[in-house]
Amino acid sequence: MAGRQANPYLRRPPVSLDPDVVLSVRHLSAAYVTRRGAVQAVRDVSFDLRKGESLALIGESGSGKTTLGMAINHLLNPPAKVTAGEVWYQRDGKLLNVLALHGEHLRRFHWQECAVVFQGAQNSFNPVLRIADQFVDTARAHNHENRAAIEKRALELLRIVQLDPERVLRSYPHELSGGMRQRVLLALGMLLQPQVMVMDEPTTALDILTQRVIIDTLRRLKDELNFSMIFISHDLSLAAELADRVATMYAGRIVEYADVRDTFYHPRHPYTLGLLQSMPPLKGNLADLKSIPGSPPDLITLPSGCKFHPRCPFAGPECTEEDPPAFDVGEDHQSACYHWQAVRNPQTEEAVS
């Protein structure tokens, strides 16, 4: 038929992925084009996300976390663009080249395969539609036409996220609290049973009790529905509670990638250590709290060598000359630091020799 797009799923994959991998990001870079030059927001990022796994992207504001989340879902719009790399999505043994999707295929990928929960739930809803209509519109955009079946599914999901489903479905977004809207957005994201959920700051601007409800809800949903999750946060306590693995980002690059326990107890990058030492301790002296000196670099004119070296207490001459590769520093633990052996968390371990 004229104008019909080819099936984007590949039965004979051009790349080899472990059967447990649902999303593979390979050497991905993205930039924002400005008059001053290209803002290098994401630089050569690679990782695999496995079935049922939770990956936390952590780092300061401006480190590239949100841009990476948007690039993975092929959601960047000008002046932002992906400048290099690939994103492969795998389901039932077939691969999908995400960055090659357009039109109908890209629309179906969103929500049906990979749902995105943006920060600021109020801005994610149409303010003049009741919640029930927002569920129906989302489902109908993916060729689900039975309104009764859609509302039945919505009732089940709202009940799962511990809301009064009948009341919520009749409500407009402004009639719900911030925590309720966030949970409605989680339910909406699960409407079409996606295999991957990407969440950008899911607890930002919520009070501490509501944050607790959201965290407990996410943990329960992940256990019950077994979806894979990428969540973006500067809140290390959230990563500690929800993540299986943690990717620390600095100046657009993943500088450390490790199991959540290794990240907190055995950090091997000075930036990860700096983030941990800037957190208020649950016990002990608050005087031990330390901030990371300096400011993040200008992403248009990045410093030479390791981009963290102007702020790093471990920096040596070699750090100013060449950006370090990702060294294997433990079991499935990588650190982009020449001096990773000197990095330790004094509260949890002895120095590594």
N, C-alpha and C positions, 0 to 999 in steps of 0.2 A: 504494500500500500504506500502510495506516495507520501513522503514526509514522516513516515513512521521511524522511530528511533530503534536502533539495534539493542538487543538485550545486553545490558552492561555486565551481567554475571558471566564469569569465565569458568568453563568446566575444565579447561586445561590451563592452569595458572602459570603466568610467566615468572612467578616467584615461588619459593618454597617456604611454607609456614607450618609450624607445629599445629596439629589439629585443635589444641586447646586455645590457640591465639584467635581472638575475635577482631582485634584492631592492631595493625602494624604501621607505625610511623617511621619513615626512613629518610634521614638526612633532610628534614623539612626546614625550610627558611621562609620567612615572610617579612615584608617591609611596607612602610607607609611612605609614599612619594610626596615630598614637600619641596618648597622652593629652595630651602637650604641644602637638600639632598635626601637620601633615603634613610629613614629611621629603621634601623635593623632590629626589629622587635623580636624576631625569632631567628636563631642562628643554628643551623645544622643539628636539629633535634631528632633523636631516634629512640624509640622504645616499643615494647610489645605489651598489649593488654590482654590478659587471659580470661577465660570464662569464669564468672563469679568473683573476679578480682576487683579490689578498690585501689585506685592509684590517686594519691594526693599530689597536686602541683602547688608547691609553696614558694614563697619569696616575697620581697618587698613590692609595694605598688610600683608599676613600671617595669617589672622584670620580664614581662612577656607572657604571663600565665593566661590571661584572657584571650590575647591574640592567638596563642597556640590552640586554645579550645575552639575558637572560631574557625581557625584554619583547618583543623582536623575535620570539621563538619562542612567544609566548603561554603562558609558563610561570610567570608571577607568580601567587602565591597570597596570600590575605589574611594580614597586613594590607597587603600590597603590591597596587597596582592601577595600570593604565594610566588616566591622567586625561584625555588628549587625544592626537590624532594617528592616523595610519594606517600600516599595514605591508602592502605589496603584494608578492606573489611571482609571478614570471612563468616559465612553461615552455611551450615549443612554441606561443608566440603567445597563450596564454590566461593570464588573471590570477586570482590567488587572494587574497581579502581575509583575511589571516592572523588578525587580531584578531576576526573574525566566526566563526571555526571553533570547533566544540564537538564533544564526543563522538567518534564514529567518524572523522569528517573530520579532527579535530585529531590524533588518534592516528596516522592515516595520514600526516599531514604530517610528524610527528616521525619521524626515521630515514629515511623514504622520500624526502622532499624536502629536509629540513634536519636534519642530525644535530648533536647537541651533545656535546662532550667536556668534561666538568666537571673542575675541578681536584681532585686527590685521587682517583686512580683506584681505590684500595682501596674507597672508599665508593660507587663506581658498580657494583660487582659484588655478586651474592648470595653470601655467604660459604660457603653449604652446597651450591652447585652447581658442578660442573666447568665449565671454560671451554667445552667443546663444548656443554653444555646451555644455556649462556647465549646462544650463537649461535643455537641451535635455537629457544629461547623467543622471541628477538627476531624471527626470521623468521616464526615461526608467528603471532605477534601481528599480522603484516601479510599473513596468508593464504598463506604459503609453507609447505606441509605436507610436502614431500619431504625427509626427514631426510638421506638420502644426498647429495642435491644441495646441501643447506645446508652439510653438513660438507665437501664438496668445495670449495665457495666459501670456507669458513673456512680451509681448508688453503692455498688460493691467497693469500688476504689475509695470513695469518700469515707466509707465505714472503716476501711483498712487504715486510713490515716487519722482515725479517731475524731471525725467530725460528724455532726448531725446531718446526714445526707439530704433528707427532705428539705430542711431549712436552707442549707447551703445552695442547693440547686435552684431554689426560687429567688435567691439573692442576687443583687448586683455587686460587682467587686468592691465598691466603696462602702458597702454595708458590712464587710468582713474586716476583722483585725488583720494586722500584718502577718501574724503567725498563721492565721487561718488561710489567708491568701497564699502563703508559701506552701502550705500543705495541699491546697487545691491544685496548685501548679505541679506539685509532685504527682498527685493523682492523675492530672491531665497528661503528664509526661508518660505515664504507664498505660494510658488508654489503649494503645495499639500494640502493647507487649513488645517494646523494643528490647534488643539484646544489650544495648549500651546506653547509659545515662551520663550526660555531661552536666555538671552542676557548678555554676559560677557563684561563689560566695553564698551558699544556701542559708547561712544564718546571720548575714550582715544586717545591721540596723534592727535586730530583734532583741528584746530584753532577755536576760539570762535564763529565766524560767521557760520562755518560749523556745530559746535555743536548745534547752534540754529536751523538750518535746520533739523538736525537729530531729535532733541527733538520735533519739530513741526510735523514732519513726523510720528513719533511714536505715538504721541497723536491722530493724525487724523486717522491713521490706526487702532488703538485700538477702536476708536469710530465707524468707518465704518465696521470693520470686527468682532468686539466683541470677539477677542481671549483673553485668559488669558496670563499674562506675569510675568515672574520672571526676574528681571534684577539685575546684580551684579555691585556694584560701590562703590568707596570711595568718590565720589562726592555727598555731601549732597544736593547741589542745584538741581541736577538731580533727586534725590529721592523726593524732595519737589514738583517738577513739574509733575512727572509722576506716583508716587506711590499712591495707596489707603492705603496700609499697609506697615509698615517698620519692618524688623527684624534686630536688631543690633547684630553682631557676635563678640565674643572675645574669643580667644584661643580655637576655634573650636565649641563653644557653642552659641546658641541664648540666650543672656542675657536680652534682652528686645524685646517685640513684641507688637505693638500698631498701632492704626490708625495714618496716617501720621501727622494729626494735633496734636494729643497728643504727638507724638514723638518730634515735634519741640517746642510746647508750654508748654507741661507738661511732660518732661522726668522724669523717675523714676528709672534710673540706672546711677551711677556715670560715667560710660564709655560713655554712650550716651550723657550725659551732657558735658563731656570733648571733645567729637567730635564737638558738637555744639559750644562750646566756642573757639575752635581752628579755626573756620571759620571767615574770614574777614566780618565785618558787612557792610550792605548796607549804613548805616549812623551811625554817632557817632564817638567816638575816637578809633583809631586803637590801642592805648595803652591798651585797654581792652582785646585784643586778648591774649588767654592763650593756652599754649601747655600742653599735658598730660605728666607728668614727667615719667622718666624711659623708658623701652623698653618692647615690648611684651615678654612673657615667652618662654622658651625652651619647645617645645611641646613634647619632649621625657621625660624630667624630670620636670613635671608641679609642681608648688608650692602647698602646702597643702591648704585645705579650698577653699575659693573663689579665683579663679585664677587672679583676678584683684586686690586683696588686697595689693600687694607690691606697687601699683601705686595710690591707692585710698585714698583721703582725709577724707573719712568717715569711714575707716576701724576700727573695734574694735576687741577685743580678740576672739569673736565668729567667725569672718571672717577668721581667720587663722586655725580654727579647722575643719570646715565642709563646703563643697560647698553648698550654699543656694539653695533651690528649687525655682521654678518659682511661685512667689506669685501673686494672683489676686489683682491688685492695682487700677482697674477701669473697666469700661465696655469693655470687650474683650481686656484688657490691662494687660500684665504680665511682671513682673520684677524679675530677680534672684538676689535680694539684700536684706540683712537683714535691711538695713537702708534706704529703699526706701522713707519713709515718710520725711526724711531730705533733699532729693534731690529736687532741684528746679532750674528753669531757671530764674535768677533774672531779666532778661530783659522782661519776659512775664507773670510772676505770682508772687504771694506772697507765702511764705513758707507754706507748708502743715503741719497742726498741728497733 
